[in-house]
Amino acid sequence: MNNFNPLSKILDDNRLTGSNYVNWKRNLTIVLTAEKLNHVLTTDPPALPEADATDEQHEVVRKWHEADDVAKCYILASMTNVLQKQHEGVPTAKDMMVNLKEMFGEQSRSACQIATKGLMSTRMVEGTPVREHVLKMISFINILETLGADIDGETKIDAILSSLPDSYNQFILNYNMNKMIVAPSELLNMLQAVEDLIKKSQPTVMMGEKESPRKFKPKGKNNFNKKPMDSKFSEKTLGVFKKGIDKKKSKGNCFHCGKLGH
């Protein structure tokens, strides 16, 4: 029987050494969420049931401690041997994570600042795929939440919408007017549909069809782009022009002899 657990392999491949704290924490969150154990990192242990407590109250306490024990095992199993020894006596999974944050928290703070800057400054370039851009913005949001940032749903959507180019202005206007509330993944699907409409509305140029460059045509009488004259017509015109010059030159008396025609 094959008992291979892909979630365990995620942690095996990303074992905490210290320098990889941010990536390790992100992968640990994925595993604990998949196993429905992540709540023990955000809640304190429930109070021990009193003598007159109901069976239901006893069951709630038992389930929480059971989940906490499994979460601690995941955390310890994904550390180096040195870190394991340092955390073997820590009472809860939440206490382990607090201790690890104190040890490697500077990396987390730096990663949080980088993700925050990316979320606030990233802008989609007009004409580029909207899917890649939105996935990048969602990635920044996920990193911040993994590192402990509390970002509400409206802020996530506002960050994505404000990063879109002008061609999406009409969609943003309709979104706000209809007071829509969607998750980032739903917004991605909507924006991809809008992207298709934008592409269809843009004028297309047929393959192989090139726009001929506009020729410069000077104003006035001297139009240098006129069609060349026929060679025979040019020679005839040139002959008449020369003959006219000769006639003009032949008029008047010679300066030396005083006779007409020289």
C-alpha positions as semicolon CSV with decimal commas, in nm:
position;residue;x (nm);y (nm);z (nm)
1;M;0,000;0,000;0,000
2;N;0,133;0,340;-0,101
3;N;0,117;0,593;0,185
4;F;0,292;0,870;-0,007
5;N;0,178;1,212;0,112
6;P;0,245;1,495;-0,134
7;L;0,195;1,754;0,141
8;S;0,478;1,605;0,344
9;K;0,700;1,618;0,038
10;I;0,637;1,993;0,010
11;L;0,787;2,042;0,356
12;D;1,067;1,790;0,294
13;D;1,173;1,987;-0,014
14;N;1,153;2,318;0,174
15;R;1,302;2,229;0,513
16;L;1,363;2,531;0,738
17;T;1,732;2,618;0,766
18;G;1,699;2,981;0,868
19;S;1,776;3,176;0,552
20;N;1,468;3,037;0,375
21;Y;1,224;3,130;0,652
22;V;0,982;3,324;0,426
23;N;0,948;3,044;0,170
24;W;0,926;2,780;0,444
25;K;0,645;2,964;0,620
26;R;0,451;3,002;0,297
27;N;0,475;2,628;0,225
28;L;0,387;2,540;0,586
29;T;0,075;2,757;0,561
30;I;-0,027;2,571;0,244
31;V;0,012;2,232;0,413
32;L;-0,166;2,327;0,738
33;T;-0,451;2,488;0,545
34;A;-0,495;2,177;0,330
35;E;-0,502;1,963;0,646
36;K;-0,747;2,205;0,816
37;L;-0,498;2,271;1,095
38;N;-0,411;2,635;1,033
39;H;-0,657;2,761;1,298
40;V;-0,428;2,646;1,582
41;L;-0,174;2,911;1,473
42;T;-0,423;3,193;1,520
43;T;-0,616;3,085;1,830
44;D;-0,522;3,021;2,191
45;P;-0,587;2,682;2,354
46;P;-0,944;2,654;2,483
47;A;-0,991;2,653;2,857
48;L;-0,995;2,312;3,023
49;P;-1,353;2,192;3,076
50;E;-1,492;2,219;3,426
51;A;-1,632;1,926;3,618
52;D;-1,988;1,990;3,502
53;A;-1,888;2,049;3,136
54;T;-2,089;1,876;2,867
55;D;-1,952;1,607;2,637
56;E;-1,964;1,855;2,354
57;Q;-1,737;2,097;2,543
58;H;-1,493;1,816;2,619
59;E;-1,492;1,722;2,250
60;V;-1,410;2,078;2,140
61;V;-1,106;2,089;2,371
62;R;-0,992;1,742;2,263
63;K;-1,015;1,825;1,891
64;W;-0,821;2,148;1,931
65;H;-0,531;1,981;2,113
66;E;-0,532;1,695;1,864
67;A;-0,504;1,942;1,575
68;D;-0,231;2,131;1,760
69;D;-0,027;1,813;1,813
70;V;-0,043;1,729;1,442
71;A;0,054;2,087;1,347
72;K;0,354;2,072;1,583
73;C;0,465;1,749;1,418
74;Y;0,450;1,911;1,074
75;I;0,652;2,208;1,197
76;L;0,918;2,000;1,372
77;A;0,945;1,755;1,082
78;S;1,020;2,041;0,842
79;M;1,314;2,183;1,043
80;T;1,682;2,104;1,063
81;N;1,790;1,884;1,353
82;V;1,933;2,182;1,541
83;L;1,606;2,376;1,523
84;Q;1,409;2,067;1,620
85;K;1,601;2,033;1,944
86;Q;1,542;2,401;2,021
87;H;1,164;2,365;1,984
88;E;1,087;2,019;2,120
89;G;0,960;2,153;2,454
90;V;0,752;2,440;2,313
91;P;0,390;2,378;2,426
92;T;0,187;2,478;2,117
93;A;0,231;2,525;1,744
94;K;0,146;2,893;1,786
95;D;0,428;2,935;2,039
96;M;0,668;2,766;1,795
97;M;0,578;3,011;1,519
98;V;0,617;3,309;1,753
99;N;0,962;3,186;1,854
100;L;1,067;3,130;1,492
101;K;0,944;3,478;1,400
102;E;1,168;3,626;1,669
103;M;1,463;3,430;1,532
104;F;1,412;3,501;1,160
105;G;1,160;3,784;1,160
106;E;1,389;4,036;0,988
107;Q;1,366;3,832;0,668
108;S;0,989;3,833;0,700
109;R;0,980;4,210;0,749
110;S;1,201;4,269;0,444
111;A;0,989;4,036;0,229
112;C;0,675;4,213;0,349
113;Q;0,813;4,553;0,249
114;I;0,909;4,424;-0,097
115;A;0,563;4,271;-0,150
116;T;0,390;4,588;-0,030
117;K;0,595;4,802;-0,268
118;G;0,518;4,566;-0,556
119;L;0,145;4,571;-0,482
120;M;0,134;4,951;-0,467
121;S;0,364;5,037;-0,758
122;T;0,299;4,769;-1,021
123;R;0,106;4,901;-1,321
124;M;-0,020;4,704;-1,619
125;V;0,120;4,816;-1,954
126;E;-0,146;4,882;-2,219
127;G;-0,176;4,587;-2,457
128;T;-0,008;4,327;-2,234
129;P;-0,200;4,015;-2,113
130;V;-0,427;4,097;-1,821
131;R;-0,402;3,743;-1,682
132;E;-0,028;3,766;-1,616
133;H;-0,067;4,105;-1,451
134;V;-0,352;4,005;-1,219
135;L;-0,176;3,682;-1,117
136;K;0,128;3,890;-1,026
137;M;-0,086;4,120;-0,810
138;I;-0,253;3,819;-0,642
139;S;0,092;3,677;-0,571
140;F;0,189;3,997;-0,384
141;I;-0,134;3,974;-0,181
142;N;-0,072;3,609;-0,095
143;I;0,282;3,684;0,023
144;L;0,159;3,963;0,249
145;E;-0,113;3,746;0,400
146;T;0,131;3,461;0,453
147;L;0,357;3,700;0,642
148;G;0,073;3,806;0,869
149;A;-0,077;4,108;0,692
150;D;-0,453;4,148;0,730
151;I;-0,591;4,267;0,395
152;D;-0,968;4,293;0,354
153;G;-1,143;4,190;0,033
154;E;-1,221;4,542;-0,092
155;T;-0,860;4,653;-0,053
156;K;-0,740;4,357;-0,260
157;I;-0,979;4,441;-0,544
158;D;-0,905;4,814;-0,526
159;A;-0,531;4,744;-0,554
160;I;-0,584;4,537;-0,869
161;L;-0,831;4,776;-1,034
162;S;-0,616;5,081;-0,968
163;S;-0,324;4,913;-1,146
164;L;-0,512;4,869;-1,477
165;P;-0,459;5,093;-1,784
166;D;-0,713;5,340;-1,925
167;S;-0,873;5,086;-2,161
168;Y;-1,038;4,926;-1,854
169;N;-1,185;5,252;-1,719
170;Q;-1,538;5,170;-1,836
171;F;-1,528;4,832;-1,663
172;I;-1,403;4,992;-1,340
173;L;-1,684;5,250;-1,360
174;N;-1,947;4,978;-1,405
175;Y;-1,794;4,771;-1,125
176;N;-1,814;5,061;-0,880
177;M;-2,163;5,172;-0,990
178;N;-2,303;4,822;-0,940
179;K;-2,126;4,792;-0,603
180;M;-1,994;4,451;-0,694
181;I;-1,802;4,236;-0,445
182;V;-1,595;3,952;-0,590
183;A;-1,284;3,755;-0,502
184;P;-0,956;3,822;-0,688
185;S;-0,995;3,495;-0,882
186;E;-1,345;3,597;-0,999
187;L;-1,216;3,942;-1,094
188;L;-0,949;3,774;-1,307
189;N;-1,215;3,589;-1,509
190;M;-1,414;3,910;-1,557
191;L;-1,109;4,105;-1,673
192;Q;-1,017;3,837;-1,925
193;A;-1,366;3,870;-2,077
194;V;-1,322;4,248;-2,090
195;E;-0,983;4,202;-2,257
196;D;-1,147;3,998;-2,536
197;L;-1,405;4,275;-2,593
198;I;-1,131;4,538;-2,609
199;K;-0,941;4,338;-2,870
200;K;-1,255;4,293;-3,083
201;S;-1,332;4,665;-3,072
202;Q;-0,989;4,765;-3,199
203;P;-0,943;4,816;-3,580
204;T;-0,754;4,534;-3,748
205;V;-0,509;4,552;-4,040
206;M;-0,527;4,266;-4,295
207;M;-0,224;4,043;-4,330
208;G;0,007;4,162;-4,605
209;E;-0,174;4,494;-4,631
210;K;0,052;4,788;-4,565
211;E;-0,043;5,147;-4,548
212;S;0,135;5,337;-4,826
213;P;0,341;5,625;-4,697
214;R;0,200;5,968;-4,770
215;K;0,407;6,151;-5,029
216;F;0,522;6,503;-4,966
217;K;0,366;6,743;-5,212
218;P;0,507;7,096;-5,198
219;K;0,262;7,381;-5,234
220;G;0,286;7,641;-5,507
221;K;0,406;7,628;-5,867
222;N;0,729;7,436;-5,809
223;N;0,590;7,083;-5,774
224;F;0,888;6,849;-5,784
225;N;0,671;6,535;-5,785
226;K;0,504;6,600;-6,118
227;K;0,511;6,323;-6,379
228;P;0,818;6,355;-6,603
229;M;0,748;6,496;-6,949
230;D;0,762;6,275;-7,258
231;S;1,112;6,279;-7,411
232;K;0,989;6,395;-7,757
233;F;0,778;6,665;-7,603
234;S;1,074;6,775;-7,394
235;E;1,310;6,795;-7,691
236;K;1,056;6,994;-7,895
237;T;0,993;7,235;-7,611
238;L;1,366;7,273;-7,552
239;G;1,422;7,350;-7,920
240;V;1,160;7,622;-7,925
241;F;1,300;7,765;-7,604
242;K;1,653;7,784;-7,755
243;K;1,522;7,936;-8,080
244;G;1,346;8,208;-7,882
245;I;1,671;8,286;-7,703
246;D;1,861;8,308;-8,034
247;K;1,601;8,551;-8,176
248;K;1,634;8,771;-7,871
249;K;2,010;8,769;-7,902
250;S;1,999;8,859;-8,277
251;K;1,803;9,179;-8,227
252;G;1,994;9,512;-8,209
253;N;2,308;9,659;-8,387
254;C;2,660;9,529;-8,345
255;F;2,871;9,728;-8,106
256;H;3,172;9,715;-8,341
257;C;3,036;9,775;-8,695
258;G;2,692;9,919;-8,620
259;K;2,510;9,671;-8,851
260;L;2,199;9,471;-8,760
261;G;2,217;9,091;-8,718
262;H;2,565;9,024;-8,579
